[in-house]
Amino acid sequence: MSITSRRIRVCTSSAAFNDYLMQDRLYVELYDYIIDFLHDDHSALRACSLVCRSWLPASRSHLFYHLALDYGDPRRIFAAICSSPHIASYVNTLSVQDSYRQGWIHGDIIFPRLLKRFTHLRELEFNLPVPGAKTLWSTTAFKEICDAVSSMALQSFTLRQFTFNSPHDFLKIVDTCRHAHTLQLDSVDISTKTHLSVSAPEDLLNILPTSTHDGLVGGQAEIKRLLLRSASLPIIIPILLHPRSPLSFSATTTLTTNMSMDNYDIMIKFLGRFPSLESLDLEIEPSCELLTLIRPMLILIHIQLIMKLI
């Protein structure tokens, strides 16, 4: 029987162990690529972030990519960001909720300060209370939140179940979306019940501060996907259709909106401003008279969509 001797290397210090690992280490980019496959496994990402310093950026970029805020969260997250400011740069999507119907957003003095920290944010959504309990912010809270949002280059903005105090407040929030390609205003109304005069949109735009967004002074956002559900469309649409509106719909391919007898005339005008439309989701009030009026228009839109596909 022959015995073959084998040499076994024993690492007696952490430095020697690190040197041993360095001999078989992959390029950092390959580790990042592997970690990317774990983007939806937060337990695995947290484990990866503890392995070594070089794995930390890739792990954090996925861990903090999407952040959800609810009642009680802003103070805790703000404290974490104050101690580690670089964390805020990883947040790409922010979802703000009021699950407990506390109306906490307009009374939380930390929230606007926290919002200003997310300078790299690309998607922002406010998912507020369920139908029948629309949110109305105080004037101070609205101004502070608008100031924070205006410093961002948002590509997508969503606001659900909200009531604006005035048409000017509506225009101010729309003006913060000059980089956006997706705009969703779902069940968003304006508290005033009177329709705008012919000169009202011009007057509103005259008092709006000049935009200072990068490369977009006086420019318009090219909205590609628009969701607009509202009981205040006769007030909202004239603002959106004004030549100096912050938004352009020439490149819009997807539109979801609602129609009733009260907004029929203005909606016909509105639908004529979407030359690139490919998909239309139109929620129609159950009225025989309205269906009779709108049927020829729907047939025409259907033919136009078919012609684009040929």
Secondary structure as GFF3:
##gff-version 3
##sequence-region A 1 310
A	DSSP	alpha_helix	14	23	.	.	.	ID=ss1
A	DSSP	alpha_helix	28	36	.	.	.	ID=ss2
A	DSSP	alpha_helix	42	49	.	.	.	ID=ss3
A	DSSP	three_ten_helix	53	55	.	.	.	ID=ss4
A	DSSP	alpha_helix	56	63	.	.	.	ID=ss5
A	DSSP	beta_strand	66	69	.	.	.	ID=ss6
A	DSSP	alpha_helix	73	83	.	.	.	ID=ss7
A	DSSP	three_ten_helix	85	90	.	.	.	ID=ss8
A	DSSP	beta_strand	93	97	.	.	.	ID=ss9
A	DSSP	three_ten_helix	105	107	.	.	.	ID=ss10
A	DSSP	alpha_helix	110	117	.	.	.	ID=ss11
A	DSSP	beta_strand	123	127	.	.	.	ID=ss12
A	DSSP	alpha_helix	139	150	.	.	.	ID=ss13
A	DSSP	beta_strand	156	164	.	.	.	ID=ss14
A	DSSP	alpha_helix	167	175	.	.	.	ID=ss15
A	DSSP	beta_strand	182	190	.	.	.	ID=ss16
A	DSSP	alpha_helix	200	207	.	.	.	ID=ss17
A	DSSP	beta_strand	221	222	.	.	.	ID=ss18
A	DSSP	beta_strand	225	229	.	.	.	ID=ss19
A	DSSP	alpha_helix	233	241	.	.	.	ID=ss20
A	DSSP	beta_strand	247	248	.	.	.	ID=ss21
A	DSSP	beta_strand	254	259	.	.	.	ID=ss22
A	DSSP	three_ten_helix	261	263	.	.	.	ID=ss23
A	DSSP	alpha_helix	264	271	.	.	.	ID=ss24
A	DSSP	beta_strand	279	284	.	.	.	ID=ss25
A	DSSP	alpha_helix	288	309	.	.	.	ID=ss26
###
